[in-house]
């Protein structure tokens, strides 16, 4: 099963994340299928972005977003179906 989840990057205490698509059973920092966005937690400006068309594509293929990714997507684009 595919998951749309966050991959932690960045320096210590200055986390940033990539929004990625990967197999649910793979390790957290292992290989992934595609990076579809970025999520910044520390930035003064909100630079968070998720490619809406790629997100919708992967959801249509059966990928399930984690609760956190779904909340970020809803905050950026409104309600997701």
C-alpha positions as CSV (number, residue, x, y, z in Angstrom):
1,X,0.0,0.0,0.0
2,X,1.3,3.5,-0.9
3,X,1.4,6.3,1.6
4,X,1.8,10.0,1.2
5,X,3.9,11.1,4.2
6,X,6.6,13.4,5.5
7,X,10.3,12.8,5.2
8,X,12.4,14.8,7.7
9,X,15.3,16.9,6.4
10,X,17.1,19.9,7.7
11,X,19.4,20.7,10.6
12,X,19.0,19.9,14.2
13,X,16.1,21.9,15.7
14,X,15.4,23.4,12.3
15,X,13.3,20.7,10.8
16,X,11.9,20.8,7.3
17,X,10.1,18.0,5.5
18,X,9.5,16.6,2.0
19,X,6.0,15.4,1.2
20,X,6.7,12.0,-0.5
21,X,5.0,8.9,-1.8
22,X,6.4,5.6,-0.7
23,X,5.4,2.1,0.4
24,X,3.9,2.0,3.8
25,X,6.2,-0.8,5.1
26,X,9.5,0.8,4.0
27,X,11.8,2.5,6.4
28,X,11.3,6.2,7.2
29,X,14.4,7.4,5.5
30,X,14.5,4.8,2.7
31,X,13.8,5.3,-1.0
32,X,10.6,6.8,-2.2
33,X,8.6,6.9,-5.4
34,X,8.2,10.7,-5.8
35,X,8.6,13.9,-3.9
36,X,5.4,16.0,-4.4
37,X,6.1,18.9,-2.1
38,X,7.8,20.6,0.9
39,X,6.7,21.6,4.4
40,X,8.7,24.1,6.4
41,X,8.1,24.4,10.1
42,X,10.6,27.1,11.2
43,X,10.4,29.5,8.3
44,X,9.1,33.0,9.0
45,X,7.3,33.0,5.7
46,X,5.0,30.1,4.8
47,X,6.9,28.4,2.0
48,X,4.9,25.2,2.3
49,X,3.8,23.8,-1.0
50,X,2.3,20.5,-2.3
51,X,1.8,19.8,-6.0
52,X,-2.0,19.5,-6.2
53,X,-2.1,17.6,-9.5
54,X,0.5,15.0,-8.3
55,X,-1.3,14.6,-4.9
56,X,-4.6,14.0,-6.7
57,X,-2.9,11.6,-9.1
58,X,-1.5,9.5,-6.3
59,X,-4.7,9.5,-4.3
60,X,-6.5,8.3,-7.5
61,X,-4.0,5.4,-7.7
62,X,-4.9,4.3,-4.2
63,X,-2.3,6.1,-2.0
64,X,-3.4,7.2,1.4
65,X,-2.2,10.4,3.0
66,X,-1.3,10.5,6.6
67,X,-3.3,12.7,8.9
68,X,-0.6,15.3,9.0
69,X,-0.2,15.5,5.3
70,X,-4.0,15.6,4.8
71,X,-4.3,18.5,7.3
72,X,-1.5,20.4,5.5
73,X,-3.2,19.8,2.1
74,X,-6.6,21.0,3.5
75,X,-5.0,24.1,4.9
76,X,-3.4,24.9,1.5
77,X,-6.2,23.9,-0.9
78,X,-9.4,23.5,1.1
79,X,-11.3,20.3,1.6
80,X,-9.9,17.2,-0.1
81,X,-12.2,14.4,-1.2
